[in-house]
Amino acid sequence: MKNLQLHFKIIADNNCPLYDKGELLALSEKALSCPENKATCLILVREMTNILFGLLDSGPDLEKIEDTTYSCSGCTGLIKFKRISAEDARQAGNQTELPLDPDAEALLAEIQDFPLIQAVPDSQLCRVVRSFRRERLPANTTFISKGQNCLYLYLILSGDIVVSDSSLVIASLGPGDICGEMSYLGGDVAGADVRTVTESEVLSVSGDAFSKLLDRIPELQLFMAKILVQRLTQSNASHFDTFDACMSGWIREMPPAELFQIFHMNQKTGVLAMDLPQGEAKVSFREGCVINAQYRDKSNQAAIFAMLKEKEGRYTFTTGLSPEEMKAAEIGDFMMLLMEGIKRVDESGEEG
């Protein structure tokens, strides 16, 4: 059986970490071709090899296998796939996504002008829309609580929603805004309460599902990075008056990422001292720029990255620097340090 070329279409995806329903696979006597820009799953290679050997050994009528549903043996998820003709494979290859059902089409029309949706390429819109679940929330409902795990990101469809820390209102949100992203990007524990003022409707997506979207859609990664910076700035501005008066507090109430952003945004000069679970840490700021950092056996950038992982402890800020420190060079661009540190925290959380 020479020049064997079989095409398969994935008809079911049960939490597969690599492939999605509707994607294509191609099998020849020499190779397995996986969906474009996707890694090759070794479990799937083994299953496809068994299929290939069965065909080469018995030489059955190839049309007979069109009605057969195959599946991988699974890892954290699995897929099912069936053989399709070369012409069907060619036509399917020209489609970036399976068509949406009428309800999903209506939802896409409703949210197509939202900033998050505008950031998604047209080829990925169907995948994003399918990831959301619609929820209706009564008025005066707290659906994200400070200090508790937040496992979902929310896109607001309608209603008035506020983000608050005790009696301090940090932000007011409405249709098109998202919430829960600070918990998702900075760790699973929410740093503020989020509640409805009026009856509201939201779309929710789980953290695991949203992680898959971020991995596959670079434009969405960039959008979320911009949102993170904007929200940190808003949060810092609302905290600053109270913070500037006391200049000390608890890390669980204001984590290192927010502290660093506050000193940078307000061009502070002085030393931030933190009593952390693994020892004392110090960061020196000159007009908002980081010029020195020490934590455990680490210094400068490595010390900053290690501090960003901490969630408990106490901080104190003392204004002023020595003449020598006033002449010291910056250890790196502040925003690059912050974004790289948050990325590392996120990656270490996944490994854990």
BELURPE-V895704 format. One record per helix or strand of 3 or more residues. SS is the DSSP state (h for helix, s for strand). FROM is the first residue (numbers start at 1). TO is the last residue. If there is no record, write none. Layout:
((SS;FROM;TO) (SS;FROM;TO))
This chain:
((s;5;14) (s;24;28) (h;42;58) (h;62;67) (s;69;71) (s;78;84) (h;86;93) (h;102;111) (h;115;118) (h;122;131) (s;133;137) (s;142;144) (s;152;158) (s;161;165) (s;168;173) (h;181;186) (s;193;196) (s;200;206) (h;207;216) (h;218;246) (s;248;250) (h;256;265) (s;270;276) (s;279;286) (s;289;295) (h;300;308) (s;313;319) (h;323;326) (h;334;351))
